[in-house]
């Protein structure tokens, strides 16, 4: 059995750890509210943008915008979106497993370039043989801005239009609730003309006819880059909210586990202390009895 000093030292260590996990849980809970509000607020705009894109695309018979060009997927960019910090359960590990499964599934990909977004993604993939993009974004989730998503979209657009990429995919955690984050993988390039066909209309409902000014071709040329930028921005917002939710859940579980360990160590300490006191009393009584004899 461990000595009383060892048990007291361990009790102090666990209490300090519980303080840290409780503080991290409170910080994540405070940050989660704002990140959740931003992610949820972005969803209606993203949905409306997809619907408009589908509507305009359906009125352009032969859209020749370079972002719509479909080619055999040989050279692919893979955006891996993780967090900037750990202590979030399996948040980052789930993304890495999904990326590994995607790479094993897509045997036809001849060249894959990983664009790590988030410090944990950069630290993980820089030690892997898969080549990295010339740019990376560690620390991006300290404050997610639209300018960052635009910079990523501009790089993807340049690489895709100039033929150095045939497609671009993204793997990230989508925020569902405080206790649920779903790993998603989506293709962001080339953009599908039916990207926005997500709303279900009544079977007998007549199609709505719009009058466009300027012409649909010009609107589509302006809309496609905007769609790509906001799609990446929404992904960053979803991942930020999911990270805070995962960390809050993990720290709550760690705090409760530390409390259980403190209760167990306290019981062990009291038993050991009682046993030591009993042993000392027995020695005193035995010594007194020996003197009387």
PAKE-680024 format. One record per residue: residue in one letter; x, y, z of N, C-alpha, C in turn. Coordinates in nm, 3 decimals. Layout:
# residues N
  residuo     n.xx     n.yy     n.zz    ca.xx    ca.yy    ca.zz     c.xx     c.yy     c.zz
        A        X        Y        Z        X        Y        Z        X        Y        Z
...
***
This chain:
# residues 293
  residuo     n.xx     n.yy     n.zz    ca.xx    ca.yy    ca.zz     c.xx     c.yy     c.zz
        X    0.084   -0.120    0.000    0.000    0.000    0.000    0.087    0.125    0.000
        X    0.047    0.225   -0.077    0.123    0.349   -0.084    0.121    0.420    0.051
        X    0.227    0.496    0.077    0.235    0.569    0.202    0.137    0.685    0.202
        X    0.113    0.741    0.322    0.020    0.853    0.333    0.071    0.975    0.256
        X    0.202    0.993    0.256    0.259    1.107    0.183    0.232    1.093    0.034
        X    0.250    0.971   -0.020    0.225    0.948   -0.162    0.078    0.972   -0.198
        X   -0.012    0.926   -0.110   -0.154    0.944   -0.138   -0.191    1.092   -0.133
        X   -0.137    1.165   -0.032   -0.165    1.309   -0.025   -0.111    1.382   -0.147
        X    0.007    1.343   -0.193    0.065    1.407   -0.312   -0.023    1.381   -0.435
        X   -0.071    1.259   -0.445   -0.157    1.226   -0.560   -0.290    1.299   -0.551
        X   -0.345    1.310   -0.431   -0.470    1.384   -0.413   -0.454    1.530   -0.455
        X   -0.344    1.590   -0.416   -0.320    1.729   -0.453   -0.307    1.744   -0.605
        X   -0.239    1.648   -0.667   -0.222    1.653   -0.812   -0.356    1.641   -0.885
        X   -0.441    1.550   -0.840   -0.571    1.532   -0.905   -0.661    1.652   -0.883
        X   -0.655    1.713   -0.765   -0.735    1.834   -0.738   -0.691    1.948   -0.831
        X   -0.560    1.962   -0.848   -0.511    2.066   -0.940   -0.557    2.039   -1.083
        X   -0.554    1.912   -1.123   -0.598    1.878   -1.257   -0.748    1.905   -1.274
        X   -0.826    1.878   -1.172   -0.970    1.905   -1.181   -0.997    2.055   -1.194
        X   -0.916    2.136   -1.128   -0.931    2.280   -1.143   -0.905    2.323   -1.288
        X   -0.803    2.264   -1.349   -0.769    2.299   -1.487   -0.879    2.256   -1.583
        X   -0.926    2.132   -1.569   -1.029    2.083   -1.661   -1.160    2.160   -1.642
        X   -1.192    2.197   -1.518   -1.313    2.274   -1.495   -1.302    2.413   -1.560
        X   -1.184    2.474   -1.548   -1.164    2.606   -1.610   -1.171    2.596   -1.762
        X   -1.112    2.492   -1.821   -1.116    2.475   -1.965   -1.258    2.451   -2.013
        X   -1.336    2.378   -1.936   -1.476    2.355   -1.972   -1.552    2.488   -1.975
        X   -1.530    2.574   -1.876   -1.601    2.701   -1.870   -1.559    2.793   -1.986
        X   -1.429    2.791   -2.020   -1.382    2.874   -2.131   -1.444    2.827   -2.262
        X   -1.445    2.693   -2.284   -1.503    2.640   -2.407   -1.653    2.667   -2.414
        X   -1.721    2.660   -2.300   -1.865    2.688   -2.299   -1.892    2.833   -2.336
        X   -1.807    2.924   -2.288   -1.826    3.065   -2.321   -1.800    3.091   -2.469
        X   -1.696    3.028   -2.524   -1.664    3.049   -2.665   -1.759    2.975   -2.757
        X   -1.815    2.864   -2.709   -1.905    2.786   -2.792   -2.028    2.866   -2.831
        X   -2.082    2.945   -2.741   -2.206    3.018   -2.769   -2.189    3.108   -2.891
        X   -2.080    3.183   -2.895   -2.059    3.273   -3.007   -2.030    3.195   -3.135
        X   -1.945    3.090   -3.124   -1.913    3.012   -3.244   -2.036    2.941   -3.298
        X   -2.121    2.891   -3.208   -2.244    2.826   -3.250   -2.339    2.923   -3.320
        X   -2.351    3.042   -3.265   -2.438    3.143   -3.327   -2.389    3.178   -3.467
        X   -2.258    3.191   -3.485   -2.204    3.225   -3.617   -2.227    3.112   -3.717
        X   -2.206    2.988   -3.672   -2.224    2.875   -3.763   -2.369    2.860   -3.805
        X   -2.461    2.872   -3.708   -2.603    2.857   -3.740   -2.653    2.973   -3.827
        X   -2.601    3.093   -3.800   -2.643    3.208   -3.880   -2.596    3.197   -4.024
        X   -2.487    3.126   -4.049   -2.434    3.114   -4.186   -2.511    3.012   -4.270
        X   -2.582    2.922   -4.207   -2.649    2.815   -4.281   -2.759    2.865   -4.374
        X   -2.850    2.954   -4.331   -2.954    3.002   -4.426   -2.894    3.072   -4.548
        X   -2.789    3.150   -4.527   -2.727    3.220   -4.640   -2.664    3.119   -4.735
        X   -2.596    3.018   -4.680   -2.535    2.916   -4.766   -2.641    2.840   -4.844
        X   -2.752    2.809   -4.780   -2.860    2.739   -4.849   -2.920    2.824   -4.960
        X   -2.944    2.952   -4.930   -2.999    3.041   -5.033   -2.903    3.059   -5.148
        X   -2.774    3.065   -5.119   -2.673    3.080   -5.224   -2.672    2.958   -5.315
        X   -2.686    2.839   -5.256   -2.691    2.717   -5.338   -2.816    2.714   -5.425
        X   -2.929    2.758   -5.369   -3.053    2.759   -5.446   -3.045    2.855   -5.564
        X   -2.988    2.973   -5.539   -2.973    3.069   -5.649   -2.877    3.015   -5.754
        X   -2.772    2.950   -5.710   -2.676    2.892   -5.804   -2.743    2.787   -5.892
        X   -2.825    2.701   -5.832   -2.894    2.600   -5.911   -2.994    2.664   -6.007
        X   -3.064    2.767   -5.960   -3.163    2.833   -6.044   -3.098    2.899   -6.165
        X   -2.989    2.971   -6.141   -2.921    3.038   -6.253   -2.858    2.936   -6.346
        X   -2.798    2.831   -6.290   -2.733    2.731   -6.374   -2.832    2.660   -6.465
        X   -2.955    2.641   -6.418   -3.055    2.572   -6.500   -3.097    2.656   -6.621
        X   -3.069    2.784   -6.619   -3.106    2.872   -6.730   -2.989    2.904   -6.822
        X   -2.874    2.845   -6.792   -2.757    2.860   -6.879   -2.731    2.726   -6.944
        X   -2.756    2.716   -7.071   -2.749    2.586   -7.137   -2.607    2.530   -7.138
        X   -2.512    2.611   -7.173   -2.374    2.564   -7.181   -2.286    2.658   -7.100
        X   -2.281    2.631   -6.971   -2.196    2.714   -6.885   -2.051    2.675   -6.906
        X   -1.969    2.772   -6.941   -1.830    2.744   -6.970   -1.736    2.807   -6.868
        X   -1.787    2.834   -6.750   -1.701    2.890   -6.646   -1.597    2.786   -6.605
        X   -1.470    2.827   -6.586   -1.365    2.728   -6.553   -1.389    2.653   -6.424
        X   -1.462    2.710   -6.328   -1.488    2.639   -6.201   -1.588    2.526   -6.218
        X   -1.652    2.517   -6.334   -1.747    2.408   -6.360   -1.684    2.295   -6.441
        X   -1.558    2.312   -6.483   -1.494    2.214   -6.570   -1.472    2.083   -6.494
        X   -1.523    1.975   -6.549   -1.507    1.842   -6.488   -1.401    1.764   -6.564
        X   -1.301    1.716   -6.489   -1.192    1.638   -6.548   -1.172    1.511   -6.467
        X   -1.094    1.420   -6.522   -1.057    1.301   -6.446   -0.976    1.344   -6.325
        X   -1.011    1.289   -6.211   -0.946    1.330   -6.086   -0.812    1.258   -6.070
        X   -0.709    1.324   -6.116   -0.573    1.272   -6.103   -0.493    1.351   -5.999
        X   -0.501    1.483   -6.011   -0.430    1.573   -5.919   -0.534    1.639   -5.829
        X   -0.524    1.611   -5.701   -0.630    1.651   -5.608   -0.570    1.728   -5.491
        X   -0.639    1.831   -5.448   -0.607    1.903   -5.323   -0.704    1.858   -5.215
        X   -0.650    1.831   -5.099   -0.731    1.781   -4.988   -0.717    1.877   -4.870
        X   -0.825    1.948   -4.838   -0.826    2.039   -4.725   -0.862    1.961   -4.599
        X   -0.769    1.958   -4.503   -0.790    1.887   -4.377   -0.810    1.991   -4.268
        X   -0.932    1.999   -4.216   -0.968    2.103   -4.119   -0.975    2.039   -3.981
        X   -0.884    2.081   -3.894   -0.883    2.033   -3.755   -0.876    2.154   -3.662
        X   -0.852    2.129   -3.535   -0.848    2.237   -3.437   -0.707    2.290   -3.417
        X   -0.698    2.397   -3.339   -0.569    2.455   -3.305   -0.512    2.396   -3.177
        X   -0.597    2.329   -3.098   -0.553    2.275   -2.970   -0.606    2.133   -2.953
        X   -0.548    2.063   -2.856   -0.593    1.928   -2.824   -0.694    1.930   -2.710
        X   -0.695    1.821   -2.633   -0.787    1.805   -2.520   -0.932    1.824   -2.563
        X   -0.964    1.767   -2.680   -1.101    1.776   -2.732   -1.153    1.638   -2.769
        X   -1.112    1.537   -2.693   -1.157    1.402   -2.723   -1.099    1.353   -2.855
        X   -1.184    1.290   -2.935   -1.141    1.235   -3.064   -1.167    1.331   -3.179
        X   -1.180    1.459   -3.150   -1.214    1.559   -3.252   -1.115    1.556   -3.368
        X   -0.987    1.567   -3.339   -0.885    1.570   -3.445   -0.858    1.431   -3.501
        X   -0.858    1.331   -3.415   -0.828    1.195   -3.461   -0.934    1.145   -3.559
        X   -1.059    1.182   -3.538   -1.165    1.139   -3.630   -1.144    1.194   -3.770
        X   -1.097    1.319   -3.780   -1.071    1.376   -3.912   -0.955    1.302   -3.979
        X   -0.850    1.275   -3.904   -0.736    1.203   -3.963   -0.775    1.064   -4.010
        X   -0.861    0.997   -3.935   -0.906    0.865   -3.978   -0.991    0.875   -4.105
        X   -1.075    0.978   -4.113   -1.157    0.997   -4.232   -1.071    1.027   -4.354
        X   -0.965    1.105   -4.336   -0.874    1.136   -4.447   -0.803    1.009   -4.492
        X   -0.757    0.928   -4.398   -0.690    0.804   -4.435   -0.784    0.711   -4.511
        X   -0.910    0.704   -4.467   -1.007    0.621   -4.538   -1.035    0.674   -4.678
        X   -1.041    0.807   -4.693   -1.065    0.866   -4.824   -0.948    0.839   -4.919
        X   -0.826    0.850   -4.869   -0.709    0.823   -4.953   -0.704    0.676   -4.994
        X   -0.744    0.586   -4.903   -0.746    0.443   -4.937   -0.857    0.412   -5.037
        X   -0.965    0.488   -5.034   -1.078    0.464   -5.123   -1.052    0.514   -5.265
        X   -0.987    0.629   -5.276   -0.966    0.692   -5.406   -0.833    0.645   -5.466
        X   -0.832    0.525   -5.520   -0.711    0.471   -5.578   -0.670    0.542   -5.706
        X   -0.767    0.607   -5.771   -0.736    0.671   -5.899   -0.660    0.802   -5.882
        X   -0.652    0.854   -5.759   -0.578    0.978   -5.738   -0.428    0.951   -5.751
        X   -0.364    1.017   -5.844   -0.221    0.998   -5.866   -0.138    1.094   -5.782
        X   -0.189    1.213   -5.758   -0.115    1.314   -5.683   -0.210    1.383   -5.586
        X   -0.175    1.380   -5.458   -0.259    1.441   -5.355   -0.176    1.545   -5.280
        X   -0.229    1.665   -5.271   -0.166    1.773   -5.195   -0.257    1.808   -5.078
        X   -0.202    1.801   -4.958   -0.280    1.828   -4.837   -0.262    1.975   -4.799
        X   -0.374    2.042   -4.779   -0.374    2.179   -4.727   -0.422    2.175   -4.583
        X   -0.331    2.176   -4.486   -0.374    2.167   -4.345   -0.428    2.300   -4.294
        X   -0.544    2.293   -4.231   -0.607    2.411   -4.172   -0.625    2.382   -4.023
        X   -0.558    2.460   -3.940   -0.556    2.432   -3.797   -0.420    2.379   -3.756
        X   -0.375    2.415   -3.638   -0.242    2.376   -3.593   -0.227    2.225   -3.580
        X   -0.330    2.157   -3.531   -0.322    2.013   -3.514   -0.310    1.942   -3.648
        X   -0.379    1.992   -3.751   -0.367    1.933   -3.884   -0.226    1.953   -3.939
        X   -0.170    2.073   -3.919   -0.036    2.100   -3.969    0.068    2.012   -3.898
        X    0.057    2.002   -3.765    0.153    1.920   -3.689    0.146    1.773   -3.728
        X    0.026    1.725   -3.758    0.010    1.584   -3.793    0.061    1.554   -3.934
        X    0.020    1.635   -4.032    0.049    1.601   -4.171    0.189    1.642   -4.215
        X    0.256    1.728   -4.140    0.393    1.762   -4.178    0.488    1.644   -4.151
        X    0.445    1.549   -4.069    0.526    1.431   -4.041    0.489    1.313   -4.130
        X    0.400    1.333   -4.225    0.356    1.227   -4.314    0.418    1.246   -4.452
        X    0.428    1.138   -4.530    0.489    1.150   -4.663    0.406    1.227   -4.764
        X    0.276    1.245   -4.737    0.191    1.319   -4.831    0.238    1.463   -4.842
        X    0.263    1.513   -4.964    0.313    1.651   -4.979    0.211    1.754   -4.932
        X    0.263    1.861   -4.873    0.178    1.969   -4.825    0.171    2.081   -4.928
        X    0.064    2.157   -4.921    0.049    2.274   -5.006    0.152    2.379   -4.965
        X    0.186    2.471   -5.055    0.285    2.573   -5.020    0.240    2.668   -4.910
        X    0.115    2.660   -4.871    0.066    2.744   -4.762   -0.010    2.658   -4.663
        X   -0.016    2.702   -4.540   -0.091    2.633   -4.436   -0.149    2.739   -4.343
        X   -0.240    2.697   -4.258   -0.313    2.793   -4.174   -0.319    2.745   -4.029
        X   -0.205    2.732   -3.962   -0.209    2.703   -3.818   -0.254    2.826   -3.740
        X   -0.333    2.805   -3.638   -0.382    2.916   -3.558   -0.495    2.995   -3.618
        X   -0.559    2.941   -3.720   -0.664    3.016   -3.790   -0.790    3.030   -3.706
        X   -0.811    2.940   -3.610   -0.936    2.941   -3.537   -0.935    3.032   -3.415
        X   -0.826    3.104   -3.396   -0.828    3.206   -3.291   -0.935    3.311   -3.323
        X   -0.951    3.339   -3.453   -1.057    3.429   -3.498   -1.083    3.401   -3.645
        X   -1.194    3.338   -3.674   -1.228    3.301   -3.812   -1.283    3.424   -3.883
        X   -1.219    3.461   -3.994   -1.260    3.575   -4.072   -1.289    3.532   -4.216
        X   -1.374    3.609   -4.282   -1.408    3.578   -4.421   -1.286    3.594   -4.513
        X   -1.196    3.685   -4.478   -1.077    3.707   -4.560   -0.992    3.581   -4.568
        X   -0.989    3.503   -4.461   -0.911    3.379   -4.463   -0.972    3.278   -4.560
        X   -1.105    3.265   -4.557   -1.172    3.174   -4.650   -1.152    3.219   -4.794
        X   -1.154    3.350   -4.817   -1.133    3.402   -4.953   -0.992    3.372   -5.002
        X   -0.894    3.382   -4.912   -0.756    3.351   -4.951   -0.741    3.205   -4.990
        X   -0.804    3.116   -4.913   -0.799    2.973   -4.947   -0.870    2.948   -5.079
        X   -0.987    3.009   -5.098   -1.063    2.991   -5.222   -0.986    3.045   -5.342
        X   -0.918    3.158   -5.326   -0.841    3.214   -5.436   -0.727    3.122   -5.477
        X   -0.661    3.062   -5.378   -0.553    2.968   -5.411   -0.606    2.846   -5.484
        X   -0.717    2.790   -5.436   -0.777    2.674   -5.502   -0.821    2.710   -5.644
        X   -0.880    2.826   -5.660   -0.926    2.867   -5.793   -0.810    2.880   -5.890
        X   -0.701    2.943   -5.845   -0.584    2.959   -5.932   -0.527    2.825   -5.973
        X   -0.511    2.735   -5.875   -0.454    2.603   -5.905   -0.546    2.524   -5.998
        X   -0.676    2.537   -5.978   -0.771    2.460   -6.059   -0.781    2.515   -6.201
        X   -0.789    2.646   -6.214   -0.803    2.707   -6.346   -0.678    2.684   -6.430
        X   -0.561    2.690   -6.368   -0.436    2.671   -6.441   -0.401    2.525   -6.464
        X   -0.487    2.434   -6.420   -0.469    2.292   -6.451   -0.379    2.215   -6.357
        X   -0.334    2.276   -6.250   -0.250    2.203   -6.155   -0.332    2.118   -6.059
        X   -0.463    2.137   -6.060   -0.555    2.056   -5.981   -0.672    2.012   -6.068
        X   -0.718    1.890   -6.045   -0.838    1.841   -6.114   -0.961    1.845   -6.024
        X   -0.938    1.847   -5.893   -1.050    1.850   -5.798   -0.996    1.892   -5.662
        X   -1.086    1.932   -5.575   -1.051    1.969   -5.438   -1.158    1.916   -5.345
        X   -1.113    1.850   -5.238   -1.204    1.794   -5.137   -1.169    1.855   -5.001
        X   -1.265    1.849   -4.910   -1.243    1.898   -4.775   -1.300    1.797   -4.676
        X   -1.227    1.774   -4.567   -1.272    1.686   -4.459   -1.274    1.769   -4.331
        X   -1.389    1.772   -4.263   -1.404    1.858   -4.146   -1.510    1.801   -4.053
        X   -1.518    1.858   -3.934   -1.623    1.824   -3.838   -1.737    1.924   -3.850
        X   -1.856    1.873   -3.872   -1.974    1.958   -3.880   -2.043    1.961   -3.744
        X   -2.079    2.081   -3.699   -2.144    2.097   -3.570   -2.291    2.057   -3.580
        X   -2.332    1.963   -3.498   -2.472    1.924   -3.490   -2.533    1.968   -3.357
        X   -2.465    1.935   -3.249   -2.510    1.976   -3.116   -2.388    1.973   -3.023
        X   -2.411    2.005   -2.897   -2.300    2.009   -2.803   -2.234    1.872   -2.789
        X   -2.312    1.767   -2.801   -2.257    1.633   -2.783   -2.243    1.556   -2.913
        X   -2.264    1.621   -3.026   -2.260    1.551   -3.154   -2.189    1.636   -3.258
        X   -2.079    1.582   -3.311   -2.007    1.642   -3.423   -1.986    1.533   -3.528
        X   -2.024    1.562   -3.649   -2.020    1.464   -3.758   -1.906    1.497   -3.852
        X   -1.821    1.398   -3.880   -1.713    1.418   -3.977   -1.772    1.413   -4.117
        X   -1.752    1.520   -4.193   -1.803    1.529   -4.329   -1.689    1.540   -4.427
        X   -1.712    1.488   -4.547   -1.616    1.509   -4.657   -1.697    1.557   -4.778
        X   -1.652    1.666   -4.837   -1.725    1.728   -4.946   -1.628    1.765   -5.059
        X   -1.679    1.763   -5.180   -1.601    1.811   -5.293   -1.638    1.958   -5.316
        X   -1.539    2.043   -5.316   -1.563    2.186   -5.335   -1.529    2.231   -5.476
        X   -1.444    2.157   -5.547   -1.411    2.186   -5.686   -1.399    2.055   -5.763
        X   -1.451    2.050   -5.886   -1.530    2.154   -5.954   -1.668    2.168   -5.891
        X   -1.727    2.284   -5.911   -1.860    2.310   -5.856   -1.964    2.245   -5.947
        X   -2.056    2.174   -5.884   -2.162    2.109   -5.960   -2.271    2.209   -5.995
        X   -2.325    2.199   -6.116   -2.433    2.289   -6.158   -2.560    2.263   -6.078
        X   -2.576    2.144   -6.025   -2.695    2.112   -5.945   -2.666    2.126   -5.797
        X   -2.564    2.205   -5.762   -2.522    2.222   -5.623   -2.635    2.269   -5.534
        X   -2.721    2.351   -5.586   -2.823    2.411   -5.500   -2.956    2.342   -5.503
        X   -2.968    2.232   -5.573   -3.098    2.164   -5.584   -3.126    2.085   -5.459
        X   -3.149    2.156   -5.348   -3.169    2.090   -5.220   -3.311    2.105   -5.168
        X   -3.384    2.200   -5.220   -3.520    2.221   -5.171   -3.616    2.130   -5.246
        X   -3.709    2.075   -5.174   -3.806    1.984   -5.233   -3.933    2.062   -5.269
        X   -3.963    2.068   -5.395   -4.084    2.135   -5.440   -4.196    2.034   -5.456
        X   -4.317    2.082   -5.456   -4.432    1.993   -5.476   -4.427    1.936   -5.618
        X   -4.469    1.809   -5.636   -4.458    1.745   -5.768   -4.531    1.822   -5.877
        X   -4.649    1.881   -5.847   -4.727    1.948   -5.949   -4.707    2.100   -5.950
        X   -4.609    2.148   -5.871   -4.588    2.293   -5.864   -4.522    2.342   -5.992
        X   -4.575    2.448   -6.054   -4.514    2.501   -6.176   -4.380    2.565   -6.146
        X   -4.284    2.554   -6.236   -4.154    2.616   -6.213   -4.165    2.768   -6.207
        X   -4.088    2.827   -6.118   -4.090    2.972   -6.104   -3.999    3.034   -6.209
        X   -4.050    3.132   -6.278   -3.974    3.197   -6.383   -3.927    3.333   -6.332
        X   -3.797    3.360   -6.348   -3.739    3.485   -6.303   -3.691    3.565   -6.422
        X   -3.686    3.693   -6.403   -3.626    3.783   -6.502   -3.491    3.829   -6.445
        X   -3.384    3.802   -6.518   -3.251    3.830   -6.469   -3.195    3.955   -6.535
        X   -3.128    4.034   -6.455   -3.059    4.152   -6.504   -2.930    4.170   -6.423
        X   -2.813    4.152   -6.479   -2.788    4.123   -6.622   -2.823    3.980   -6.659
        X   -2.767    3.929   -6.766   -2.803    3.796   -6.816   -2.753    3.688   -6.721
        X   -2.813    3.567   -6.726   -2.774    3.458   -6.635   -2.627    3.421   -6.645
        X   -2.566    3.431   -6.764   -2.425    3.395   -6.779   -2.336    3.487   -6.695
        X   -2.365    3.616   -6.696   -2.286    3.711   -6.618   -2.306    3.690   -6.468
        X   -2.431    3.664   -6.430   -2.459    3.639   -6.288   -2.387    3.513   -6.241
        X   -2.388    3.409   -6.324   -2.323    3.283   -6.287   -2.172    3.303   -6.271
        X   -2.112    3.381   -6.359   -1.968    3.407   -6.351   -1.931    3.479   -6.221
        X   -2.020    3.565   -6.172   -1.996    3.635   -6.046   -2.030    3.548   -5.925
        X   -2.127    3.459   -5.942   -2.180    3.381   -5.831   -2.089    3.264   -5.792
        X   -2.026    3.201   -5.890   -1.946    3.082   -5.862   -1.829    3.109   -5.767
        X   -1.745    3.210   -5.791   -1.638    3.237   -5.693   -1.692    3.271   -5.555
        X   -1.802    3.346   -5.550   -1.863    3.379   -5.422   -1.912    3.254   -5.350
        X   -1.969    3.163   -5.426   -2.016    3.037   -5.368   -1.901    2.958   -5.307
        X   -1.789    2.949   -5.377   -1.673    2.875   -5.325   -1.619    2.940   -5.199
        X   -1.609    3.071   -5.199   -1.557    3.142   -5.081   -1.646    3.118   -4.959
        X   -1.776    3.131   -4.978   -1.864    3.117   -4.862   -1.875    2.971   -4.818
        X   -1.861    2.876   -4.911   -1.863    2.735   -4.872   -1.746    2.705   -4.778
        X   -1.628    2.759   -4.809   -1.513    2.738   -4.722   -1.530    2.813   -4.590
        X   -1.586    2.933   -4.596   -1.610    3.010   -4.473   -1.706    2.936   -4.381
        X   -1.812    2.880   -4.437   -1.908    2.804   -4.355   -1.842    2.682   -4.293
        X   -1.755    2.615   -4.367   -1.685    2.498   -4.314   -1.597    2.537   -4.195
        X   -1.529    2.650   -4.206   -1.446    2.697   -4.095   -1.531    2.728   -3.972
        X   -1.646    2.791   -3.992   -1.734    2.822   -3.879   -1.788    2.694   -3.814
        X   -1.826    2.597   -3.897   -1.877    2.470   -3.844   -1.769    2.400   -3.761
        X   -1.647    2.398   -3.813   -1.538    2.330   -3.742   -1.505    2.400   -3.612
        X   -1.507    2.534   -3.611   -1.478    2.608   -3.489   -1.580    2.577   -3.380
        X   -1.707    2.578   -3.417   -1.812    2.546   -3.319   -1.800    2.401   -3.271
        X   -1.772    2.310   -3.364   -1.760    2.169   -3.326   -1.642    2.147   -3.232
        X   -1.532    2.220   -3.254   -1.416    2.204   -3.166   -1.448    2.247   -3.024
        X   -1.511    2.361   -3.008   -1.545    2.408   -2.873   -1.643    2.312   -2.805
        X   -1.738    2.260   -2.882   -1.834    2.165   -2.824   -1.765    2.037   -2.781
        X   -1.675    1.986   -2.865   -1.602    1.862   -2.831   -1.514    1.883   -2.709
        X   -1.447    1.998   -2.701   -1.360    2.024   -2.585   -1.443    2.041   -2.458
        X   -1.555    2.109   -2.466   -1.639    2.126   -2.348   -1.688    1.991   -2.296
        X   -1.730    1.904   -2.388   -1.776    1.771   -2.348   -1.663    1.689   -2.288
        X   -1.545    1.695   -2.350   -1.430    1.618   -2.300   -1.386    1.667   -2.163
        X   -1.383    1.800   -2.144   -1.341    1.854   -2.016   -1.444    1.829   -1.907
        X   -1.571    1.825   -1.943   -1.674    1.791   -1.845   -1.657    1.647   -1.797
        X   -1.631    1.557   -1.891   -1.608    1.417   -1.853   -1.481    1.404   -1.770
        X   -1.375    1.478   -1.806   -1.251    1.472   -1.729   -1.271    1.526   -1.588
        X   -1.351    1.631   -1.574   -1.377    1.687   -1.442   -1.452    1.588   -1.354
        X   -1.551    1.522   -1.411   -1.626    1.422   -1.334   -1.538    1.303   -1.299
        X   -1.453    1.259   -1.390   -1.362    1.149   -1.360   -1.263    1.186   -1.250
        X   -1.216    1.311   -1.253   -1.125    1.356   -1.147   -1.195    1.358   -1.012
        X   -1.323    1.398   -1.011   -1.398    1.394   -0.886   -1.413    1.253   -0.832
        X   -1.439    1.158   -0.921   -1.449    1.017   -0.877   -1.315    0.968   -0.823
        X   -1.206    1.009   -0.889   -1.074    0.966   -0.843   -1.040    1.028   -0.708
        X   -1.081    1.152   -0.686   -1.057    1.217   -0.557   -1.133    1.145   -0.447
        X   -1.258    1.108   -0.474   -1.336    1.033   -0.374   -1.268    0.901   -0.341
        X   -1.220    0.831   -0.445   -1.155    0.702   -0.422   -1.025    0.719   -0.344
        X   -0.944    0.819   -0.379   -0.818    0.842   -0.309   -0.841    0.887   -0.165
        X   -0.947    0.967   -0.144   -0.978    1.011   -0.007   -1.015    0.891    0.079
        X   -1.094    0.800    0.023   -1.129    0.679    0.098   -1.006    0.596    0.128
        X   -0.919    0.581    0.029   -0.796    0.505    0.051   -0.708    0.571    0.157
        X   -0.700    0.705    0.150   -0.619    0.778    0.248   -0.674    0.760    0.389
        X   -0.805    0.770    0.406   -0.865    0.754    0.539   -0.845    0.614    0.593
        X   -0.856    0.514    0.507   -0.834    0.377    0.551   -0.688    0.356    0.594
        X   -0.596    0.409    0.514   -0.454    0.393    0.548   -0.421    0.467    0.678
        X   -0.480    0.585    0.696   -0.456    0.662    0.818   -0.514    0.591    0.939
        X   -0.635    0.534    0.922   -0.697    0.460    1.032   -0.615    0.337    1.068
        X   -0.565    0.269    0.965   -0.484    0.151    0.991   -0.356    0.188    1.064
        X   -0.297    0.302    1.027   -0.174    0.345    1.095   -0.202    0.382    1.239
        X   -0.313    0.450    1.266   -0.348    0.486    1.404   -0.374    0.361    1.486
        X   -0.447    0.266    1.427   -0.476    0.140    1.498   -0.348    0.065    1.532
        X   -0.254    0.064    1.436   -0.127   -0.005    1.460   -0.050    0.061    1.573
        X   -0.048    0.195    1.576    0.022    0.265    1.684   -0.042    0.239    1.820
        X   -0.178    0.234    1.822   -0.247    0.205    1.949   -0.214    0.064    1.998
        X   -0.210   -0.030    1.903   -0.177   -0.168    1.942   -0.036   -0.175    1.999
        X    0.057   -0.100    1.936    0.194   -0.101    1.986    0.203   -0.040    2.126
        X    0.127    0.068    2.150    0.128    0.133    2.281    0.069    0.039    2.387
        X   -0.044   -0.022    2.354   -0.108   -0.114    2.450   -0.018   -0.235    2.476
        X    0.044   -0.286    2.372    0.131   -0.402    2.390    0.252   -0.365    2.475
        X    0.306   -0.244    2.455    0.421   -0.201    2.536    0.383   -0.184    2.683
        X    0.264   -0.126    2.707    0.218   -0.108    2.845    0.196   -0.241    2.913
        X    0.137   -0.336    2.839    0.113   -0.468    2.896    0.243   -0.539    2.927
        X    0.342   -0.519    2.842    0.471   -0.585    2.865    0.539   -0.527    2.989
        X    0.525   -0.394    3.013    0.583   -0.334    3.131    0.516   -0.386    3.261
        X    0.383   -0.400    3.258    0.314   -0.452    3.378    0.351   -0.595    3.406
        X    0.379   -0.670    3.299    0.417   -0.810    3.320    0.559   -0.816    3.375
***
